[in-house]
Amino acid sequence: MLTVASMFVWSMPIDVFAPLKRVSQTDFADMAYEVMRCVFAIHNELGRFFDERIYKHELAHMHPGVELEVPVEVRHRTFCQRYYLDVLVWDAGLFEFKAADRICPKHRAQTLHYLYMSDLEHAKLVNVRPEQIEHEFVNTTLTREDRLNFQVVAEDWVERVPGAADFREIVTALLRDWGTGLEIGLYRDAVVHFFGGEECVCQAVAVRNGSRVLGEHRVHMIAPGTAFMLTALNGPKASFLTHARRLLNHTDLNAVVWADISIKRVVFTTIRRW
């Protein structure tokens, strides 16, 4: 759950509204054992069909160390986005609750995002919807300092493309403030904000196949004829490049400026028509 605000300027790039402390994996496992003992009891009493907030509120009633919906604000200049940590236990244990058919990679990625924002190492992902509760640990050894130590690669970058210089400057500044590894949508929202907001950036372009117009497609436009894309690809990038060029070939766009963000490496690429 998140909300966006953009009226004020703050100095701290990521602010968690709790005095967080790191604990060892053993200490977190002990904490998780006590929390899950409560969660199992709640699940046995209430069943599996309620929204996760119901289980969280009952957990807060049963466990003295539980704090719910702890705000986290991620800021850069005039941009601010707020998130909420589901359950924080004794200012050290992060627990993310879901009510889904099953735990999926998106849930794990979101939990890692919260760990990175809060600079904690250990979390527990809990799914209350199945007949038997699903739960698994999510861990990281990365610190904020690790995520701020990244390499910038721009071998296939063309600075003279309209909007390219500003795009690279904005993305690099965001990463220098927040580090790598956060949800790609957060970086995308910030880039859109600094290029004027949704109304200015999100534009419809005509899609053509030969002489036929097939319809319209919305892109993130940062200058006339230039769209931007942000990704966090884990594998080869050749397929992405191929499909981005097909996008250019079937629209009036002249170029796509692209940043691919991994933990240790940020690659800026300019994709132009063949």
MARZASE-567167 format. One record per residue: residue in one letter; y, z, x of N, C-alpha, C, O in turn. Coordinates in steps of 0.02 Angstrom, whole numbers, padded with zeros to 5 digits, always signed. Layout:
# residues N
AYZXYZXYZXYZX...
This chain:
# residues 274
M-00059+00000+00043+00000+00000+00000+00062+00000+00045+00064+00038+00093L+00112-00042+00030+00171-00045+00072+00231-00066+00030+00225-00098-00022T+00289-00046+00054+00351-00068+00025+00396-00091+00082+00386-00071+00139V+00446-00132+00066+00490-00160+00118+00561-00139+00103+00583-00140+00046A+00597-00119+00155+00668-00105+00150+00703-00134+00210+00673-00138+00264S+00765-00156+00202+00798-00190+00258+00873-00177+00258+00912-00222+00273M+00894-00116+00241+00965-00103+00235+00992-00062+00293+01053-00061+00304F+00950-00028+00330+00974+00018+00380+00943+00002+00448+00895-00036+00453V+00972+00030+00501+00947+00021+00569+00924+00088+00596+00962+00137+00594W+00861+00093+00620+00835+00154+00651+00821+00140+00724+00819+00083+00746S+00809+00194+00761+00798+00186+00833+00724+00187+00851+00703+00152+00898M+00682+00227+00815+00611+00231+00831+00573+00173+00800+00580+00161+00740P+00533+00136+00840+00500+00078+00812+00444+00095+00762+00436+00060+00712I+00406+00148+00775+00353+00170+00729+00358+00245+00720+00353+00283+00768D+00368+00266+00658+00379+00337+00644+00328+00360+00593+00329+00337+00535V+00285+00406+00613+00236+00437+00567+00265+00504+00545+00285+00545+00586F+00266+00515+00479+00297+00574+00451+00249+00633+00452+00237+00665+00401A+00222+00647+00511+00177+00704+00522+00173+00716+00597+00177+00669+00636P+00163+00779+00619+00157+00794+00690+00087+00780+00716+00047+00826+00723L+00072+00718+00729+00003+00698+00745-00020+00725+00813+00020+00735+00858K-00085+00735+00818-00115+00755+00881-00182+00721+00889-00219+00713+00840R-00198+00700+00949-00262+00668+00963-00316+00722+00973-00302+00775+01000V-00376+00706+00950-00433+00751+00961-00490+00711+00991-00491+00650+00988S-00537+00746+01021-00595+00713+01051-00640+00685+00997-00635+00703+00939Q-00685+00640+01018-00732+00611+00970-00777+00665+00940-00795+00662+00881T-00796+00714+00981-00839+00769+00956-00802+00810+00905-00830+00827+00852D-00739+00827+00919-00701+00867+00871-00689+00828+00807-00691+00857+00752F-00677+00763+00813-00668+00723+00752-00732+00720+00712-00731+00722+00650A-00789+00713+00745-00853+00712+00710-00865+00776+00671-00890+00775+00615D-00847+00833+00702-00853+00897+00667-00807+00899+00606-00827+00922+00552M-00746+00874+00614-00699+00872+00559-00725+00826+00503-00721+00843+00444A-00751+00768+00523-00777+00721+00474-00836+00750+00436-00844+00736+00376Y-00877+00789+00469-00935+00820+00435-00911+00865+00378-00938+00862+00323E-00860+00905+00391-00834+00950+00339-00801+00911+00282-00810+00927+00224V-00763+00859+00300-00731+00818+00248-00783+00783+00205-00778+00783+00144M-00832+00754+00237-00882+00716+00199-00925+00762+00156-00949+00741+00103R-00936+00823+00177-00971+00871+00135-00934+00880+00069-00965+00883+00016C-00867+00883+00072-00827+00888+00011-00830+00823-00029-00836+00824-00090V-00827+00766+00006-00827+00701-00029-00892+00690-00066-00892+00666-00123F-00948+00708-00035-01013+00701-00070-01015+00745-00132-01041+00723-00184A-00989+00805-00127-00989+00850-00185-00946+00821-00241-00964+00825-00300I-00888+00793-00223-00844+00763-00273-00877+00703-00306-00874+00695-00367H-00909+00662-00266-00943+00602-00291-01000+00622-00339-01010+00589-00390N-01036+00674-00321-01090+00697-00365-01063+00722-00432-01096+00715-00483E-01004+00751-00430-00974+00778-00491-00941+00724-00534-00951+00722-00595L-00903+00679-00503-00862+00631-00540-00896+00564-00551-00876+00525-00594G-00948+00549-00512-00977+00483-00516-00939+00433-00472-00900+00452-00429R-00952+00369-00484-00928+00317-00437-00876+00269-00466-00857+00222-00430F-00855+00277-00527-00815+00225-00560-00740+00237-00562-00704+00198-00592F-00716+00289-00530-00644+00302-00530-00609+00267-00472-00641+00247-00423D-00544+00260-00478-00503+00236-00423-00506+00286-00366-00515+00346-00377E-00497+00261-00304-00503+00306-00247-00454+00364-00247-00468+00417-00218R-00396+00355-00279-00346+00409-00279-00371+00471-00314-00351+00527-00297I-00416+00463-00363-00444+00520-00398-00484+00563-00349-00478+00624-00349Y-00525+00531-00309-00567+00568-00260-00523+00600-00207-00537+00655-00183K-00470+00565-00187-00425+00593-00136-00390+00656-00162-00383+00705-00126H-00367+00654-00224-00333+00713-00252-00380+00772-00258-00360+00829-00247E-00442+00759-00277-00491+00814-00281-00507+00840-00211-00518+00900-00202L-00510+00796-00162-00521+00817-00093-00464+00863-00069-00477+00913-00036A-00403+00844-00085-00345+00885-00066-00349+00954-00098-00327+01004-00068H-00377+00958-00158-00385+01023-00191-00439+01065-00157-00433+01126-00152M-00491+01033-00132-00548+01069-00103-00538+01087-00030-00563+01139-00007H-00501+01045+00008-00497+01054+00080-00426+01074+00099-00379+01037+00084P-00416+01131+00133-00348+01156+00147-00310+01114+00198-00248+01119+00201G-00344+01073+00238-00309+01036+00291-00290+00966+00272-00265+00928+00314V-00299+00947+00208-00289+00878+00187-00217+00866+00167-00188+00904+00128E-00187+00812+00193-00122+00787+00170-00132+00715+00149-00164+00675+00184L-00105+00697+00090-00115+00631+00062-00054+00587+00070+00003+00610+00071E-00067+00521+00077-00015+00470+00076+00042+00486+00126+00100+00489+00107V+00023+00496+00188+00073+00511+00240+00111+00447+00258+00079+00398+00278P+00177+00447+00251+00215+00385+00265+00216+00367+00339+00219+00410+00382V+00215+00302+00352+00226+00274+00419+00277+00219+00411+00267+00173+00371E+00331+00222+00449+00382+00170+00447+00382+00131+00512+00385+00160+00567V+00378+00065+00506+00379+00019+00563+00445-00018+00561+00460-00052+00512R+00485-00011+00614+00554-00036+00613+00569-00080+00673+00540-00072+00727H+00614-00126+00661+00643-00164+00716+00711-00189+00692+00715-00229+00645R+00764-00164+00723+00832-00182+00703+00841-00171+00627+00834-00114+00605T+00855-00222+00589+00868-00213+00517+00806-00218+00474+00810-00216+00413F+00748-00225+00505+00685-00231+00467+00649-00164+00466+00646-00129+00516C+00622-00146+00407+00581-00086+00402+00527-00097+00350+00540-00121+00295Q+00466-00081+00368+00410-00085+00321+00373-00018+00321+00359+00011+00373R+00359+00005+00261+00327+00071+00255+00254+00063+00233+00238+00024+00188Y+00211+00100+00266+00140+00106+00249+00125+00179+00232+00167+00223+00242Y+00064+00190+00207+00043+00259+00191-00028+00269+00217-00073+00231+00201L-00038+00322+00257-00104+00342+00278-00138+00378+00220-00110+00426+00193D-00197+00355+00200-00231+00383+00141-00238+00459+00145-00211+00496+00104V-00275+00482+00195-00291+00553+00203-00284+00572+00276-00314+00540+00320L-00244+00623+00290-00237+00650+00357-00261+00722+00355-00238+00762+00314V-00306+00740+00400-00336+00807+00401-00314+00844+00464-00325+00821+00520W-00283+00902+00453-00258+00943+00509-00216+00903+00558-00218+00915+00618D-00177+00856+00533-00132+00814+00574-00168+00776+00630-00136+00755+00678A-00233+00767+00623-00271+00736+00678-00325+00688+00654-00343+00642+00691G-00351+00697+00594-00407+00657+00570-00385+00608+00517-00360+00628+00464L-00395+00543+00530-00375+00491+00483-00436+00469+00442-00488+00452+00470F-00428+00469+00376-00481+00447+00330-00452+00396+00282-00402+00409+00249E-00484+00338+00279-00462+00285+00234-00513+00277+00178-00573+00268+00191F-00490+00280+00117-00534+00277+00058-00530+00209+00025-00477+00180+00019K-00588+00184+00003-00593+00122-00035-00637+00133-00096-00680+00178-00097A-00626+00092-00147-00671+00089-00205-00689+00016-00214-00661-00019-00257A-00735-00008-00173-00753-00079-00170-00828-00087-00174-00865-00038-00166D-00851-00148-00185-00923-00160-00187-00956-00141-00122-01011-00113-00121R-00921-00155-00066-00949-00138-00001-00892-00136+00050-00839-00167+00039I-00902-00102+00104-00854-00103+00160-00858-00172+00192-00913-00198+00205C-00801-00202+00205-00799-00270+00233-00755-00271+00296-00720-00222+00309P-00756-00325+00334-00715-00328+00395-00641-00316+00383-00607-00287+00426K-00615-00337+00325-00544-00325+00310-00529-00251+00308-00476-00230+00331H-00574-00210+00281-00563-00138+00278-00563-00108+00348-00521-00065+00363R-00608-00131+00391-00610-00106+00459-00547-00125+00497-00519-00084+00534A-00524-00187+00487-00463-00209+00521-00403-00169+00497-00359-00152+00537Q-00400-00155+00433-00344-00116+00407-00344-00045+00436-00292-00018+00453T-00404-00016+00442-00409+00052+00471-00387+00052+00544-00353+00098+00566L-00407+00000+00581-00384-00006+00651-00308-00012+00654-00276+00018+00697H-00279-00050+00607-00206-00057+00603-00174+00012+00595-00124+00026+00628Y-00202+00054+00553-00175+00121+00543-00185+00165+00605-00141+00204+00623L-00241+00157+00639-00251+00194+00701-00200+00174+00753-00171+00216+00787Y-00187+00108+00760-00138+00085+00808-00068+00110+00792-00032+00133+00836M-00050+00107+00728+00017+00131+00709+00026+00205+00724+00078+00226+00748S-00026+00244+00710-00021+00317+00719-00039+00339+00790-00032+00397+00807D-00063+00292+00831-00083+00306+00900-00138+00359+00903-00139+00402+00947L-00184+00356+00855-00243+00398+00855-00304+00357+00878-00301+00296+00880E-00358+00392+00894-00418+00358+00920-00475+00352+00870-00516+00307+00875H-00477+00398+00821-00536+00402+00778-00517+00404+00705-00469+00437+00685A-00555+00368+00664-00545+00369+00592-00613+00364+00557-00663+00346+00588K-00613+00379+00493-00672+00373+00452-00655+00330+00391-00606+00344+00357L-00695+00279+00379-00686+00235+00322-00737+00255+00269-00797+00257+00282V-00712+00270+00208-00755+00297+00155-00749+00253+00093-00694+00240+00069N-00806+00229+00068-00807+00188+00008-00844+00227-00047-00904+00240-00042V-00808+00244-00100-00835+00287-00153-00866+00248-00211-00894+00279-00256R-00862+00182-00212-00886+00144-00269-00962+00136-00273-00989+00139-00328P-00999+00127-00217-01071+00119-00223-01105+00182-00250-01076+00237-00250E-01167+00175-00273-01205+00233-00297-01213+00285-00243-01208+00345-00256Q-01224+00262-00182-01224+00307-00124-01163+00290-00082-01152+00232-00063I-01123+00340-00067-01061+00330-00031-01073+00293+00035-01118+00311+00073E-01033+00242+00047-01032+00209+00112-00980+00243+00156-00925+00259+00133H-00998+00255+00218-00948+00284+00264-00965+00264+00335-01024+00262+00354E-00914+00251+00374-00925+00233+00444-00865+00252+00486-00808+00254+00462F-00878+00265+00550-00825+00281+00596-00791+00217+00620-00824+00165+00629V-00726+00221+00631-00687+00167+00662-00651+00199+00721-00612+00246+00712N-00663+00174+00780-00636+00204+00841-00600+00153+00884-00614+00093+00881T-00554+00177+00924-00521+00135+00975-00505+00178+01035-00491+00237+01029T-00506+00147+01093-00484+00181+01154-00413+00160+01173-00385+00186+01221L-00384+00113+01136-00319+00086+01154-00263+00135+01135-00264+00165+01081T-00216+00142+01179-00155+00180+01165-00098+00131+01150-00105+00071+01160R-00043+00158+01127+00016+00115+01116+00037+00081+01181+00056+00023+01182E+00033+00118+01236+00051+00090+01301+00006+00031+01319+00029-00019+01346D-00058+00036+01302-00104-00020+01314-00082-00082+01274-00084-00138+01300R-00062-00071+01212-00044-00127+01169+00024-00156+01186+00040-00212+01165L+00064-00119+01224+00128-00146+01248+00121-00185+01313+00168-00218+01335N+00063-00182+01343+00051-00216+01407+00013-00281+01394-00049-00283+01399F+00049-00333+01378+00018-00398+01362+00049-00454+01403+00106-00448+01427Q+00011-00507+01410+00033-00566+01447+00059-00619+01398+00028-00630+01346V+00115-00650+01415+00142-00704+01375+00125-00771+01409+00140-00781+01467V+00094-00816+01370+00075-00882+01395+00113-00934+01354+00111-00932+01292A+00146-00981+01387+00185-01032+01352+00178-01100+01386+00227-01136+01394E+00117-01117+01404+00105-01180+01441+00119-01241+01397+00141-01292+01423D+00106-01236+01332+00117-01293+01287+00174-01279+01238+00170-01294+01179W+00226-01250+01265+00284-01230+01224+00343-01277+01238+00358-01292+01295V+00375-01300+01184+00433-01345+01190+00493-01309+01161+00500-01304+01100E+00536-01285+01204+00592-01243+01182+00644-01281+01142+00679-01252+01101R+00650-01347+01154+00704-01385+01122+00690-01401+01048+00734-01425+01013V+00630-01388+01024+00615-01397+00953+00660-01351+00912+00665-01292+00929P+00693-01375+00859+00737-01332+00820+00703-01268+00797+00649-01270+00767G+00735-01211+00810+00709-01146+00790+00660-01115+00839+00646-01055+00833A+00635-01153+00887+00583-01128+00932+00606-01070+00975+00571-01020+00982A+00665-01076+01005+00690-01024+01050+00699-00958+01012+00679-00905+01037D+00729-00961+00953+00738-00900+00913+00671-00870+00892+00662-00809+00894F+00624-00912+00873+00558-00889+00853+00524-00850+00909+00500-00795+00899R+00524-00880+00968+00491-00846+01025+00527-00781+01042+00495-00731+01057E+00593-00781+01040+00630-00721+01056+00615-00665+01006+00606-00607+01025I+00613-00682+00941+00600-00632+00889+00529-00604+00896+00520-00543+00895V+00479-00647+00902+00410-00624+00907+00401-00580+00969+00369-00527+00965T+00428-00601+01025+00421-00561+01086+00454-00493+01079+00427-00443+01101A+00513-00491+01048+00548-00427+01038+00508-00381+00992+00504-00321+01005L+00477-00408+00940+00436-00367+00895+00377-00337+00934+00362-00278+00926L+00345-00377+00975+00287-00354+01012+00307-00303+01066+00269-00257+01080R+00365-00311+01095+00389-00262+01144+00404-00195+01111+00399-00143+01143D+00421-00197+01047+00435-00135+01010+00372-00103+00982+00362-00043+00988W+00329-00143+00951+00272-00117+00913+00206-00123+00950+00159-00086+00934G+00201-00168+00998+00137-00182+01030+00097-00233+00991+00115-00251+00935T+00044-00256+01020-00002-00304+00989-00051-00267+00944-00052-00205+00943G-00093-00304+00908-00149-00275+00871-00136-00254+00800-00183-00239+00764L-00073-00253+00778-00058-00234+00710-00074-00293+00663-00087-00348+00686E-00074-00279+00598-00089-00332+00549-00041-00391+00559+00019-00382+00566I-00069-00451+00558-00028-00510+00571+00025-00518+00517+00078-00546+00530G+00011-00495+00456+00060-00499+00402+00123-00460+00416+00177-00479+00392L+00118-00405+00454+00177-00366+00471+00224-00407+00516+00284-00410+00503Y+00196-00437+00568+00238-00479+00612+00267-00538+00572+00326-00555+00582R+00227-00567+00528+00251-00624+00488+00309-00603+00443+00360-00638+00439D+00303-00546+00410+00356-00522+00366+00421-00511+00406+00475-00526+00382A+00414-00485+00466+00473-00472+00507+00506-00538+00529+00568-00543+00527V+00467-00587+00549+00495-00652+00568+00531-00683+00509+00587-00708+00517V+00501-00681+00450+00533-00708+00390+00600-00673+00378+00650-00704+00363H+00600-00607+00385+00661-00568+00375+00717-00591+00421+00773-00602+00399F+00701-00600+00486+00753-00616+00534+00775-00690+00531+00826-00708+00560F+00737-00731+00496+00760-00799+00484+00793-00807+00416+00805-00864+00394G+00808-00752+00383+00847-00755+00321+00812-00733+00258+00843-00733+00205G+00748-00715+00263+00712-00691+00204+00672-00745+00169+00676-00804+00186E+00633-00723+00119+00587-00768+00084+00622-00829+00054+00596-00885+00059E+00680-00818+00023+00713-00874-00011+00733-00929+00037+00732-00988+00020C+00751-00909+00098+00771-00959+00148+00711-00991+00183+00711-01050+00198V+00660-00950+00197+00606-00972+00241+00548-01005+00204+00522-01056+00227C+00528-00977+00148+00470-01003+00111+00490-01064+00070+00522-01057+00017Q+00472-01123+00094+00495-01185+00063+00435-01229+00046+00384-01229+00080A+00444-01267-00007+00392-01314-00028+00404-01382+00005+00460-01407+00005V+00351-01411+00033+00356-01478+00062+00306-01523+00025+00253-01501+00003A+00324-01586+00020+00280-01635-00013+00220-01651+00031+00227-01657+00092V+00162-01657+00000+00101-01675+00035+00083-01747+00016+00078-01763-00043R+00073-01789+00067+00059-01860+00055-00006-01881+00088-00026-01854+00140N-00038-01928+00057-00095-01962+00088-00080-02037+00082-00091-02067+00030G-00056-02065+00137-00032-02134+00134+00031-02137+00092+00079-02099+00106S+00033-02180+00043+00092-02186+00000+00090-02140-00061+00138-02138-00099R+00035-02104-00070+00027-02062-00129+00051-01990-00115+00034-01961-00064V+00089-01962-00163+00110-01892-00159+00058-01851-00197+00047-01862-00257L+00027-01803-00163-00027-01763-00192-00002-01699-00224-00037-01668-00264G+00059-01679-00207+00086-01617-00233+00130-01584-00180+00154-01617-00134E+00139-01518-00187+00181-01481-00140+00142-01423-00110+00094-01397-00139H+00163-01404-00050+00132-01348-00014+00188-01305+00016+00235-01332+00044R+00182-01239+00009+00234-01195+00035+00220-01177+00108+00163-01160+00126V+00272-01182+00149+00266-01166+00220+00323-01118+00238+00370-01108+00200H+00317-01087+00297+00370-01044+00324+00414-01087+00369+00395-01103+00425M+00472-01105+00344+00517-01152+00378+00572-01113+00413+00608-01074+00382I+00579-01123+00479+00631-01087+00516+00689-01132+00537+00740-01108+00560A+00680-01197+00528+00733-01246+00541+00711-01310+00505+00652-01318+00491P+00758-01356+00491+00738-01418+00459+00682-01453+00498+00691-01470+00556G+00626-01464+00466+00570-01498+00498+00525-01454+00540+00476-01479+00568T+00540-01389+00546+00500-01344+00589+00473-01286+00548+00511-01248+00518A+00407-01279+00549+00374-01221+00517+00346-01176+00571+00336-01197+00628F+00333-01113+00553+00301-01068+00601+00235-01042+00574+00225-01038+00514M+00190-01026+00621+00126-00994+00604+00112-00938+00653+00128-00944+00712L+00083-00884+00628+00060-00828+00669-00014-00817+00655-00035-00818+00598T-00052-00807+00708-00123-00793+00700-00145-00739+00750-00109-00721+00796A-00206-00715+00738-00239-00670+00786-00311-00695+00792-00358-00662+00771L-00319-00754+00822-00384-00786+00827-00425-00754+00883-00399-00739+00937N-00489-00743+00869-00533-00714+00919-00572-00766+00958-00599-00751+01012G-00577-00825+00931-00618-00877+00963-00578-00937+00985-00517-00932+00995P-00611-00993+00994-00577-01055+01016-00522-01076+00967-00526-01064+00907K-00471-01108+00995-00413-01126+00955-00410-01201+00939-00363-01223+00905A-00458-01240+00963-00455-01313+00954-00455-01332+00880-00419-01377+00861S-00495-01298+00840-00499-01315+00769-00432-01301+00735-00410-01341+00693F-00400-01246+00753-00335-01230+00723-00285-01285+00740-00247-01308+00697L-00284-01307+00802-00238-01360+00823-00250-01424+00784-00203-01457+00763T-00314-01441+00775-00331-01502+00738-00304-01500+00667-00275-01548+00643H-00314-01444+00634-00293-01439+00564-00217-01432+00558-00188-01455+00508A-00185-01402+00607-00112-01398+00606-00082-01468+00613-00032-01484+00582R-00113-01509+00655-00088-01579+00662-00100-01618+00598-00059-01662+00581R-00154-01604+00563-00164-01638+00498-00111-01617+00448-00089-01657+00407L-00091-01553+00451-00035-01531+00409+00028-01571+00423+00061-01594+00377L+00043-01581+00487+00102-01620+00506+00095-01692+00483+00143-01722+00458N+00036-01721+00491+00026-01791+00474+00032-01806+00400+00043-01863+00381H+00025-01755+00359+00026-01766+00286+00087-01733+00252+00088-01727+00191T+00136-01713+00292+00199-01687+00265+00257-01717+00305+00246-01757+00351D+00317-01698+00287+00376-01720+00325+00394-01673+00382+00446-01682+00413L+00353-01623+00395+00366-01579+00451+00361-01616+00517+00319-01661+00525N+00404-01597+00564+00402-01627+00630+00363-01585+00681+00334-01612+00728A+00362-01519+00670+00331-01474+00719+00311-01409+00686+00341-01387+00637V+00261-01378+00716+00242-01309+00700+00248-01268+00764+00218-01286+00815V+00286-01214+00762+00287-01167+00818+00238-01111+00801+00240-01082+00747W+00195-01097+00848+00136-01055+00835+00131-01000+00888+00136-01014+00948A+00121-00939+00865+00107-00883+00910+00039-00854+00892+00028-00833+00835D-00006-00853+00940-00072-00822+00930-00073-00756+00969-00065-00755+01030I-00083-00701+00932-00074-00634+00960-00141-00599+00966-00173-00583+00915S-00164-00588+01026-00222-00545+01039-00198-00483+01075-00138-00477+01091I-00242-00436+01087-00221-00372+01116-00187-00381+01184-00135-00351+01196K-00216-00422+01227-00191-00427+01295-00153-00491+01310-00128-00501+01365R-00148-00536+01260-00121-00603+01276-00088-00631+01213-00116-00630+01159V-00027-00656+01223+00010-00689+01169+00025-00760+01191+00058-00771+01242V+00000-00809+01153+00006-00879+01171+00054-00914+01124+00043-00915+01063F+00108-00941+01151+00156-00980+01112+00141-01054+01122+00135-01078+01179T+00135-01090+01067+00118-01161+01069+00163-01200+01021+00176-01177+00965T+00186-01257+01042+00222-01303+00998+00175-01360+00980+00149-01395+01024I+00165-01370+00915+00121-01424+00891+00165-01477+00859+00203-01463+00812R+00161-01538+00885+00203-01592+00858+00160-01650+00834+00100-01653+00847R+00191-01695+00798+00155-01754+00774+00128-01794+00833+00159-01797+00886W+00070-01824+00823+00044-01870+00874+00083-01935+00871+00068-01981+00910
